[in-house]
Amino acid sequence: MKHKESQQDRKHAQNLHQEAGVEEKSYRPDWAPPGNHEAFAVKIVRGSTLSHSEPKTSKRIRRKNLSIDDYVTGVLNGDRSLLAQTITLIESQAPHHREMATQVLHRLLPHAEKSLRIGISGVPGAGKSTFIETFGLKVIEDGHHVAVLAVDPSSSLTKGSILGDKTRMEKLSRHEHAFIRPSPSGGTLGGVASKTREAITVCEAAGYDVILVETVGVGQSEITVRSMVDFFLLLQISGAGDELQGMKKGVIELADAIVINKADGDNKEKAELTRKQLETALNYLKPSTKGWTCRVLACSALTGFGIPEIRDMIWEFKEKMIAEGVFQKRRKEQAVNWFYSMIEEKIRTWFYTHSGIQSYIETLKKKIESGELLPTVGAEQMMTYFLKNISAHKEK
C-alpha cells in the first residue's frame, strides 16, 4: 500500500509541476524500489515535447572573438582555458591569426624566460608519459608549477593525431598547478611541433616555472628539442639491445642524463646492469653541456623509485650551470636558433604560397612524372625561376 501511495504522490507532484509550467528534467520511475532514497541511481529523463510539425531549433554556443588584450591578460592571469586558446592561436596557419599571434607573443615575451626547460625523449614504450606524470607531481609537491608540451606523432596518411597524453597523465592533468598541452607534430622533421618554442614562451608567461617538452622519440626529434631546452633527459629501458646498440652517438651525446625506466620487480637487476653498462660507455663520448658529465640513473615511474634523485640531479645541474654562466649562454644560442628557424619558416611559407611559383612547380612536376625531366634538373630550373622572380620584384 505504501508503494502505491508513493507512486501516486510522485504522479501528483509531477502534475503540479506541469500545471505550474515547470518541466522536470528527470524523475524517479514507478518501478523504483519501495522506500528508495537519493542513493538509487536510476532516473528517467523526459523526452522532447515538440511535435513532428514543429521546427527544431538548436542553440549553438559561439566563442567570443578574443582580442589581443584578452589573450595577453588571460595568460598573465594564469587562466588555463585562455592559455590553451592562445597556443591554438599561435599554431594556426591562418594569416590573420599569425598577425595576432605575433603581437600576443611580443607582449608576453618580457614575462617569459623564467623557467627551467626540460626535454624528455626516448624510444616508444620507454614509459615517457608515466615518467612525466610521476616526475611532474613530485616537482609540484616542491611548490612548482608544471607545464607539459607533449608532441604526438601525426599520421603520414591521414595527418591526424590521437593526442592521448592527457588520458595517460590522468592525475597530473587534473592538478590545478599543472597544464598539459598535446600538439600534433604535423609531420614536421624530428616530430617536434613547429610552434613548440612559442608555446614554451606562452607557458612561462602564464607562471609555469618548469616546462617539460616530450618528443615522439623518432631519432631526429632529440636534435630538435635539444635546441630549445636547458636540460635534456633520455629515457631508456633494459633489455632493448646491448649497450652499444643503445649508444646511438648522435642521440646519446646530446643527453645531460640517461634514465633507465621500469626498474621494478624482476626487472630491477637488469635495469641496474644496463645502467652500469651505459655509464661505462659514456666515458668515450664528449659531454653535451660544458662542465657537466652525463649521468645514468635507474628509476621506476610506476613505484616512484629513483624519482627524487632525478629531481635533485636536475636542480644541481641548474644551479651549477647558472653559476658558471653556461645556462645564460645556452639561452642566447637558443634565441638565435629560433631567429634562424623563423627566417626559414617565413621563406618556406612565401615560396609555397606564391602563385607564380606554385604554377611553375606544377609545370615541372608534370614533366618529372612523365620522365621528360630529371628531378635534379627540375630543381635547378625552379631555383633559376625563383631568383629571376625575386629580381623582377625588386625592379618593380
FIDO-251808 format. One record per residue (C-alpha): residue in one letter; x, y, z. Coordinates in Angstrom, 1 decimal. Layout:
// FIDO-251808
('A' (X Y Z))
...
END
This chain:
// FIDO-251808
('M' (0.0 0.0 0.0))
('K' (2.8 2.3 0.9))
('H' (4.4 1.6 -2.5))
('K' (1.2 2.6 -4.3))
('E' (0.9 5.7 -2.3))
('S' (4.4 6.7 -3.1))
('Q' (3.7 6.2 -6.8))
('Q' (0.5 8.3 -6.5))
('D' (2.4 11.0 -4.6))
('R' (5.1 11.2 -7.4))
('K' (2.4 11.4 -10.1))
('H' (0.6 14.1 -8.2))
('A' (3.8 16.1 -7.8))
('Q' (4.5 15.8 -11.5))
('N' (1.0 17.0 -12.3))
('L' (1.5 20.0 -10.0))
('H' (4.8 20.8 -11.8))
('Q' (3.2 20.7 -15.2))
('E' (0.2 22.9 -14.1))
('A' (2.7 25.4 -12.7))
('G' (4.5 25.4 -16.1))
('V' (7.6 23.8 -14.6))
('E' (9.0 20.9 -16.5))
('E' (11.1 18.4 -14.6))
('K' (14.4 17.4 -16.3))
('S' (14.2 14.0 -14.7))
('Y' (12.0 11.9 -12.4))
('R' (12.1 8.6 -10.5))
('P' (10.4 5.8 -12.3))
('D' (7.3 3.9 -11.0))
('W' (9.4 0.8 -10.7))
('A' (11.8 2.2 -8.3))
('P' (12.2 0.1 -5.1))
('P' (9.8 0.9 -2.2))
('G' (11.2 3.4 0.2))
('N' (14.1 4.3 -2.1))
('H' (16.2 7.3 -1.5))
('E' (18.6 9.6 -3.3))
('A' (21.2 6.8 -3.5))
('F' (19.1 5.0 -6.0))
('A' (20.9 5.7 -9.3))
('V' (18.2 5.3 -11.9))
('K' (16.2 8.3 -13.1))
('I' (14.3 8.9 -16.2))
('V' (15.0 11.9 -18.4))
('R' (11.9 13.3 -20.2))
('G' (12.0 13.3 -24.0))
('S' (11.3 16.3 -26.2))
('T' (7.7 17.6 -26.2))
('L' (8.0 19.0 -29.7))
('S' (5.6 17.6 -32.3))
('H' (6.8 16.4 -35.7))
('S' (5.3 19.5 -37.3))
('E' (7.1 22.0 -35.0))
('P' (10.5 23.2 -36.3))
('K' (13.5 22.1 -34.2))
('T' (15.8 24.9 -33.1))
('S' (19.3 24.4 -31.9))
('K' (21.3 26.8 -29.8))
('R' (24.9 26.9 -30.7))
('I' (27.4 28.3 -28.2))
('R' (29.6 30.7 -30.0))
('R' (33.0 31.5 -28.7))
('K' (33.7 35.1 -28.1))
('N' (36.1 36.7 -30.6))
('L' (39.0 37.3 -28.3))
('S' (41.2 40.4 -28.7))
('I' (44.9 40.7 -28.2))
('D' (44.3 42.1 -24.8))
('D' (42.0 39.2 -23.9))
('Y' (44.7 36.7 -24.8))
('V' (47.5 38.5 -23.0))
('T' (45.5 39.3 -19.9))
('G' (44.2 35.7 -19.7))
('V' (47.7 34.2 -20.0))
('L' (49.2 36.5 -17.4))
('N' (46.4 35.8 -15.0))
('G' (47.1 32.0 -15.4))
('D' (43.7 31.2 -17.0))
('R' (44.3 27.7 -18.3))
('S' (41.4 27.9 -20.8))
('L' (42.8 31.1 -22.3))
('L' (46.3 29.7 -22.2))
('A' (45.2 26.7 -24.3))
('Q' (43.3 29.1 -26.7))
('T' (46.5 31.2 -27.0))
('I' (48.6 28.2 -28.0))
('T' (45.8 27.3 -30.5))
('L' (46.1 30.8 -31.9))
('I' (49.9 30.6 -32.4))
('E' (49.6 27.1 -34.0))
('S' (47.0 28.4 -36.5))
('Q' (48.1 28.8 -40.2))
('A' (45.5 31.4 -41.0))
('P' (47.2 34.7 -42.0))
('H' (45.1 36.9 -39.7))
('H' (45.8 34.5 -36.8))
('R' (49.5 34.8 -37.4))
('E' (49.4 38.5 -37.2))
('M' (47.6 38.4 -33.9))
('A' (49.8 35.7 -32.6))
('T' (52.9 37.8 -33.3))
('Q' (51.5 40.7 -31.3))
('V' (50.5 38.5 -28.4))
('L' (53.9 36.9 -28.3))
('H' (55.6 40.3 -28.4))
('R' (53.7 41.4 -25.3))
('L' (54.2 38.1 -23.5))
('L' (57.9 37.8 -24.1))
('P' (59.0 40.2 -21.3))
('H' (57.2 37.9 -18.8))
('A' (58.9 34.7 -20.1))
('E' (62.4 33.3 -19.7))
('K' (61.7 32.4 -16.0))
('S' (61.5 28.6 -16.1))
('L' (63.6 25.5 -16.3))
('R' (63.0 23.8 -19.6))
('I' (63.5 20.0 -19.6))
('G' (63.4 18.0 -22.8))
('I' (62.3 14.3 -22.3))
('S' (62.7 11.8 -25.1))
('G' (63.1 8.0 -25.5))
('V' (62.0 5.1 -27.6))
('P' (58.3 4.2 -27.8))
('G' (57.5 2.0 -24.8))
('A' (60.0 3.6 -22.5))
('G' (57.2 4.9 -20.3))
('K' (57.6 8.6 -21.1))
('S' (54.1 9.6 -20.1))
('T' (54.2 7.7 -16.9))
('F' (57.6 9.1 -16.0))
('I' (56.4 12.7 -16.8))
('E' (53.3 12.3 -14.6))
('T' (55.3 10.9 -11.6))
('F' (58.1 13.4 -12.0))
('G' (55.7 16.3 -12.6))
('L' (53.7 15.5 -9.4))
('K' (56.9 15.3 -7.4))
('V' (58.0 18.7 -8.6))
('I' (54.6 20.2 -7.9))
('E' (55.0 18.9 -4.3))
('D' (58.1 21.1 -4.0))
('G' (55.9 24.2 -4.9))
('H' (56.5 24.5 -8.6))
('H' (54.0 24.9 -11.5))
('V' (54.5 22.4 -14.3))
('A' (53.5 22.7 -18.0))
('V' (53.8 19.7 -20.2))
('L' (54.1 20.2 -24.0))
('A' (53.6 16.7 -25.4))
('V' (54.1 16.3 -29.1))
('D' (52.0 13.5 -30.6))
('P' (53.0 11.9 -33.9))
('S' (50.8 12.7 -36.9))
('S' (49.8 10.0 -39.3))
('S' (51.6 10.2 -42.6))
('L' (48.4 9.1 -44.3))
('T' (45.5 10.9 -42.6))
('K' (47.6 13.7 -41.0))
('G' (45.6 13.1 -37.8))
('S' (46.9 12.5 -34.2))
('I' (45.4 10.7 -31.3))
('L' (46.6 13.3 -28.7))
('G' (46.2 10.8 -25.9))
('D' (48.7 12.2 -23.4))
('K' (46.1 13.8 -21.2))
('T' (44.5 10.4 -20.8))
('R' (47.8 8.7 -19.9))
('M' (48.6 11.5 -17.4))
('E' (45.3 11.4 -15.6))
('K' (46.4 12.6 -12.2))
('L' (48.7 15.3 -13.4))
('S' (46.1 16.7 -15.9))
('R' (43.7 17.2 -13.0))
('H' (46.1 19.1 -10.8))
('E' (45.5 22.8 -10.5))
('H' (49.2 23.6 -10.8))
('A' (49.7 21.6 -14.0))
('F' (48.9 22.3 -17.6))
('I' (49.2 19.7 -20.3))
('R' (49.1 20.6 -24.0))
('P' (49.3 17.7 -26.5))
('S' (50.0 19.0 -30.0))
('P' (50.3 17.1 -33.3))
('S' (53.7 17.0 -34.9))
('G' (52.1 17.7 -38.3))
('G' (54.8 15.7 -40.0))
('T' (57.5 18.2 -39.1))
('L' (61.1 16.9 -39.1))
('G' (62.0 15.5 -35.7))
('G' (58.5 15.1 -34.5))
('V' (58.5 18.4 -32.6))
('A' (55.6 20.7 -33.3))
('S' (56.7 23.7 -35.3))
('K' (55.3 26.1 -32.7))
('T' (56.8 24.4 -29.6))
('R' (59.2 27.3 -28.9))
('E' (56.3 29.8 -28.9))
('A' (54.3 27.6 -26.7))
('I' (57.1 27.5 -24.2))
('T' (57.1 31.3 -24.1))
('V' (53.4 31.4 -23.5))
('C' (53.5 28.9 -20.7))
('E' (56.4 30.7 -19.0))
('A' (54.4 34.0 -19.2))
('A' (51.4 32.1 -17.5))
('G' (53.6 31.4 -14.5))
('Y' (54.8 27.8 -15.1))
('D' (58.3 27.6 -13.9))
('V' (59.0 24.0 -15.0))
('I' (58.4 23.2 -18.7))
('L' (58.6 19.6 -19.8))
('V' (58.8 19.0 -23.5))
('E' (58.1 15.4 -24.6))
('T' (59.1 14.3 -28.0))
('V' (57.8 11.4 -30.0))
('G' (61.2 9.7 -29.8))
('V' (61.9 9.1 -33.5))
('G' (65.7 9.9 -33.6))
('Q' (65.8 13.4 -35.2))
('S' (63.4 14.8 -32.5))
('E' (66.2 14.7 -29.9))
('I' (68.3 17.1 -32.0))
('T' (65.4 19.5 -32.4))
('V' (64.3 19.5 -28.8))
('R' (68.0 20.0 -27.6))
('S' (67.9 23.4 -29.3))
('M' (65.1 24.6 -27.1))
('V' (65.6 23.2 -23.6))
('D' (68.1 23.7 -20.8))
('F' (68.3 20.0 -19.7))
('F' (67.9 17.0 -22.0))
('L' (66.9 13.7 -20.4))
('L' (66.9 10.5 -22.4))
('L' (64.6 7.7 -21.2))
('Q' (65.8 4.1 -21.9))
('I' (64.7 0.6 -20.8))
('S' (66.7 -2.5 -20.2))
('G' (66.5 -5.5 -22.5))
('A' (66.2 -3.3 -25.6))
('G' (69.6 -4.4 -27.0))
('D' (73.2 -4.3 -25.8))
('E' (74.9 -1.1 -24.6))
('L' (76.4 -0.4 -28.0))
('Q' (73.0 -0.7 -29.7))
('G' (71.7 1.8 -27.2))
('M' (74.7 4.1 -27.8))
('K' (73.5 5.9 -30.9))
('K' (76.2 8.5 -30.8))
('G' (74.1 11.2 -32.4))
('V' (71.4 10.9 -29.7))
('I' (73.3 9.9 -26.6))
('E' (75.9 12.6 -26.9))
('L' (73.1 15.2 -26.7))
('A' (71.8 13.9 -23.3))
('D' (72.6 15.5 -19.9))
('A' (71.2 12.4 -18.2))
('I' (70.1 8.9 -19.2))
('V' (67.4 7.3 -17.1))
('I' (66.7 3.6 -17.2))
('N' (63.0 3.4 -16.5))
('K' (60.9 0.4 -15.3))
('A' (63.4 -0.6 -12.7))
('D' (60.9 -2.5 -10.6))
('G' (60.1 -6.1 -9.7))
('D' (62.2 -8.7 -11.6))
('N' (63.5 -6.1 -13.9))
('K' (65.3 -4.1 -11.2))
('E' (68.6 -6.1 -11.5))
('K' (68.5 -5.9 -15.3))
('A' (68.0 -2.1 -15.2))
('E' (70.9 -1.7 -12.8))
('L' (73.1 -3.8 -15.1))
('T' (72.1 -1.6 -18.1))
('R' (72.8 1.5 -16.1))
('K' (76.4 0.4 -15.3))
('Q' (77.0 -0.6 -19.0))
('L' (75.8 2.8 -20.3))
('E' (77.8 4.6 -17.6))
('T' (81.0 2.9 -18.8))
('A' (80.3 3.6 -22.4))
('L' (79.7 7.3 -21.7))
('N' (83.4 7.7 -20.8))
('Y' (84.2 7.6 -24.5))
('L' (81.8 10.4 -25.5))
('K' (82.1 14.1 -25.3))
('P' (79.6 15.7 -22.8))
('S' (76.6 17.6 -24.2))
('T' (77.0 20.5 -21.8))
('K' (80.3 22.1 -20.9))
('G' (81.3 21.4 -17.3))
('W' (78.7 18.7 -16.8))
('T' (79.2 14.9 -17.1))
('C' (76.2 13.0 -18.3))
('R' (74.8 10.8 -15.6))
('V' (73.0 7.5 -15.8))
('L' (70.3 6.7 -13.2))
('A' (67.6 4.0 -12.8))
('C' (64.1 4.6 -11.7))
('S' (60.6 3.2 -11.7))
('A' (57.9 5.7 -12.7))
('L' (55.3 3.2 -11.5))
('T' (56.6 3.0 -7.9))
('G' (58.4 6.3 -7.6))
('F' (61.8 4.6 -7.1))
('G' (64.6 7.0 -8.1))
('I' (62.4 10.0 -8.9))
('P' (63.7 12.2 -6.0))
('E' (67.3 11.5 -7.1))
('I' (66.5 12.6 -10.7))
('R' (64.8 15.8 -9.4))
('D' (67.9 16.6 -7.2))
('M' (70.3 15.9 -10.1))
('I' (68.4 18.3 -12.4))
('W' (68.3 21.1 -9.8))
('E' (72.0 20.5 -9.2))
('F' (72.6 21.0 -12.9))
('K' (70.6 24.2 -13.0))
('E' (72.5 25.8 -10.0))
('K' (75.9 24.7 -11.4))
('M' (75.2 25.9 -14.9))
('I' (73.9 29.3 -13.8))
('A' (76.9 29.8 -11.5))
('E' (79.3 29.0 -14.4))
('G' (77.4 31.1 -17.0))
('V' (76.6 28.2 -19.2))
('F' (72.9 28.4 -18.6))
('Q' (72.7 32.0 -19.9))
('K' (74.9 31.3 -22.9))
('R' (72.7 28.4 -23.9))
('R' (69.6 30.6 -23.7))
('K' (71.2 33.2 -26.0))
('E' (72.2 30.5 -28.5))
('Q' (68.6 29.1 -28.4))
('A' (67.2 32.6 -29.2))
('V' (69.5 32.9 -32.2))
('N' (68.4 29.4 -33.4))
('W' (64.8 30.5 -33.0))
('F' (65.6 33.5 -35.2))
('Y' (67.1 31.4 -38.0))
('S' (64.2 28.9 -37.8))
('M' (61.7 31.7 -38.1))
('I' (63.5 33.0 -41.2))
('E' (63.4 29.5 -42.8))
('E' (59.7 29.2 -42.0))
('K' (58.9 32.6 -43.5))
('I' (60.8 31.8 -46.7))
('R' (59.2 28.4 -47.0))
('T' (55.7 29.9 -46.5))
('W' (56.3 32.6 -49.0))
('F' (57.8 30.2 -51.5))
('Y' (55.0 27.7 -51.5))
('T' (52.1 30.2 -51.4))
('H' (53.4 32.4 -54.2))
('S' (51.0 32.0 -57.2))
('G' (53.7 32.2 -59.9))
('I' (56.0 29.7 -58.2))
('Q' (53.1 27.3 -57.5))
('S' (52.2 27.3 -61.2))
('Y' (55.7 26.7 -62.3))
('I' (56.2 23.9 -59.8))
('E' (53.1 22.2 -61.2))
('T' (54.6 22.5 -64.8))
('L' (57.9 21.0 -63.7))
('K' (56.2 18.3 -61.7))
('K' (54.3 17.0 -64.7))
('K' (57.5 16.9 -66.7))
('I' (59.2 14.9 -64.0))
('E' (56.2 12.5 -63.7))
('S' (56.3 11.9 -67.5))
('G' (60.1 11.3 -67.5))
('E' (60.9 14.3 -69.6))
('L' (62.9 16.0 -66.8))
('L' (65.3 14.8 -64.1))
('P' (64.4 15.9 -60.6))
('T' (67.8 17.4 -60.1))
('V' (67.5 19.5 -63.4))
('G' (63.9 20.4 -62.3))
('A' (65.2 21.7 -59.0))
('E' (67.9 23.8 -60.8))
('Q' (65.2 25.3 -63.2))
('M' (63.0 26.0 -60.2))
('M' (65.7 28.0 -58.4))
('T' (66.6 29.9 -61.6))
('Y' (62.9 30.9 -62.0))
('F' (62.8 31.8 -58.3))
('L' (65.8 34.1 -58.4))
('K' (64.6 35.8 -61.6))
('N' (61.2 36.3 -59.9))
('I' (62.9 38.0 -56.9))
('S' (65.0 40.3 -59.2))
('A' (61.9 41.3 -61.2))
('H' (60.0 42.0 -58.0))
('K' (62.9 44.3 -56.8))
('E' (62.9 46.2 -60.1))
('K' (59.2 47.0 -59.8))
END
